[in-house]
């Protein structure tokens, strides 16, 4: 894959106070660069927003699973590719990213600023809502 700057991750602690794998943070600029690489190197972009949000603004080729359906649809999320979680501003995707890490997915990234940051900084044709 394309070389990406590593944003600081979020440190997770389990009940015993030991650290888990960090949830990596990815900027929209880093994702845009990554998507310039060969499609076989692209991450799975997991969009956890609701249907109406996806209809309002979206990235191409996302895997759409609303946040509330993720636990029941883990089998739909590939384990052999990096996963980038995406929502409106990055809060729901952050929670889903933590959940995926706890389910053994790795690496998992949270898209900082979500689709709003993508619309603002990368693709002005993508509506802001």
C-alpha positions as CSV (number, residue, x, y, z in Angstrom):
1,X,0.0,0.0,0.0
2,X,0.9,3.7,-0.3
3,X,3.1,5.0,2.5
4,X,0.9,6.8,5.0
5,X,1.9,9.0,7.9
6,X,0.9,7.3,11.1
7,X,-1.5,9.3,13.2
8,X,-1.4,8.8,16.9
9,X,-3.7,6.0,18.1
10,X,-6.1,5.8,21.0
11,X,-4.9,3.6,23.8
12,X,-7.4,1.1,25.2
13,X,-7.2,-0.5,28.6
14,X,-8.9,-3.7,29.6
15,X,-10.4,-4.4,33.0
16,X,-6.9,-5.3,34.3
17,X,-5.5,-2.0,33.2
18,X,-3.4,-3.6,30.4
19,X,-3.3,-1.9,27.0
20,X,-5.0,-3.3,24.0
21,X,-4.1,-2.6,20.4
22,X,-4.6,1.1,19.6
23,X,-7.4,2.4,17.4
24,X,-5.5,4.2,14.7
25,X,-6.6,7.6,13.5
26,X,-6.6,8.4,9.8
27,X,-7.0,11.9,8.3
28,X,-9.1,12.4,5.2
29,X,-5.9,13.5,3.4
30,X,-4.2,10.2,4.4
31,X,-7.3,8.3,3.1
32,X,-7.3,10.2,-0.2
33,X,-3.6,9.3,-0.7
34,X,-4.3,5.6,0.2
35,X,-7.2,5.5,-2.3
36,X,-4.7,6.5,-5.1
37,X,-3.0,3.2,-4.7
38,X,-3.9,0.0,-6.5
39,X,-7.5,-1.0,-5.7
40,X,-6.2,-4.3,-4.3
41,X,-4.4,-2.3,-1.6
42,X,-7.5,-0.3,-0.7
43,X,-8.9,-0.7,2.8
44,X,-12.5,-1.7,3.5
45,X,-14.3,1.6,4.2
46,X,-17.0,0.8,6.7
47,X,-19.7,3.5,6.7
48,X,-21.7,3.1,9.9
49,X,-24.2,6.0,9.2
50,X,-27.9,5.5,8.8
51,X,-29.5,4.9,5.3
52,X,-30.7,8.5,5.0
53,X,-27.2,9.8,5.7
54,X,-25.6,7.6,3.1
55,X,-28.2,8.8,0.6
56,X,-27.2,12.4,1.4
57,X,-23.4,12.1,1.1
58,X,-21.1,9.2,0.5
59,X,-17.8,7.9,-0.6
60,X,-17.7,5.4,-3.5
61,X,-17.3,1.7,-2.8
62,X,-18.1,1.8,0.9
63,X,-19.4,-1.2,2.9
64,X,-22.5,0.2,4.5
65,X,-23.5,-1.3,7.8
66,X,-25.4,1.1,10.2
67,X,-23.8,1.2,13.6
68,X,-26.7,-0.7,15.3
69,X,-26.3,-3.6,12.8
70,X,-22.6,-4.2,13.1
71,X,-22.7,-6.9,15.8
72,X,-25.1,-9.0,13.8
73,X,-23.2,-8.4,10.5
74,X,-19.5,-9.0,11.5
75,X,-19.4,-11.8,8.9
76,X,-19.9,-9.2,6.2
77,X,-16.7,-7.3,7.2
78,X,-13.6,-8.8,5.7
79,X,-10.8,-9.7,8.1
80,X,-8.0,-9.8,5.4
81,X,-7.9,-6.1,4.7
82,X,-7.5,-2.9,6.9
83,X,-10.8,-1.4,8.0
84,X,-11.4,2.3,8.0
85,X,-14.6,3.3,9.9
86,X,-16.5,6.3,8.8
87,X,-19.5,8.2,10.0
88,X,-20.7,11.9,10.0
89,X,-18.0,13.4,12.3
90,X,-16.1,10.4,13.6
91,X,-17.8,9.6,16.9
92,X,-20.0,6.6,15.9
93,X,-17.2,5.2,13.8
94,X,-14.8,5.6,16.7
95,X,-17.1,3.4,18.8
96,X,-17.4,0.8,16.1
97,X,-13.6,0.8,15.6
98,X,-13.1,0.0,19.3
99,X,-15.7,-2.8,18.9
100,X,-14.0,-4.2,15.9
101,X,-10.6,-4.2,17.7
102,X,-12.2,-6.1,20.5
103,X,-13.6,-8.6,18.0
104,X,-10.1,-9.3,16.7
105,X,-10.0,-7.1,13.6
106,X,-6.7,-5.5,12.8
107,X,-5.7,-3.0,11.7
108,X,-8.7,-0.7,12.3
109,X,-8.7,3.0,11.6
110,X,-11.2,5.8,12.5
111,X,-11.6,8.5,9.9
112,X,-11.0,11.7,11.8
113,X,-13.8,14.2,11.0
114,X,-15.8,11.7,9.1
115,X,-17.7,12.5,5.8
116,X,-17.9,16.1,6.9
117,X,-14.1,16.4,6.8
118,X,-14.1,14.6,3.5
119,X,-16.6,17.0,2.0
120,X,-14.8,20.0,3.5
121,X,-11.2,19.1,2.7
122,X,-11.2,16.6,-0.2
123,X,-14.3,16.6,-2.3
124,X,-16.4,19.7,-2.4
125,X,-18.9,17.9,-4.6
126,X,-19.8,15.7,-1.7
127,X,-22.6,17.4,0.2
128,X,-22.2,18.8,3.7
129,X,-25.1,18.1,6.0
